[in-house]
Amino acid sequence: MTISTNTNKVSKWDAVWRGYRQRCPHCDSAPLFRVYLKPVERCTHCGENFGHICADDLPPYLTIVVVGHIVAPFFMLTDHLYNLSG
């Protein structure tokens, strides 16, 4: 399966790898996000349109899962072991 954009064809795995690195899946030159969890409307390098892609609630949900279920227990364990609360 390939993603057809403009005149270049990008393999699915190349596009996934570029997206994982938070780069444009088409040209691999520009960032996909302006700031944390705020995607760009279009690529500043090749002009690929990303405005129609809607992530909805998944990015904030994943952030809450990471912070609430992985990081927070370590803070509680540190407080329990070292009695930092007084």
PyMOL commands that set and color helices and strands:
alter all, ss='L'
color gray80, all
select helices_A, chain A and resi 12-20+58-82
alter helices_A, ss='H'
color red, helices_A
select strands_A, chain A and resi 2-5+8-11+33-35+38-39
alter strands_A, ss='S'
color yellow, strands_A
deselect
rebuild
show_as cartoon
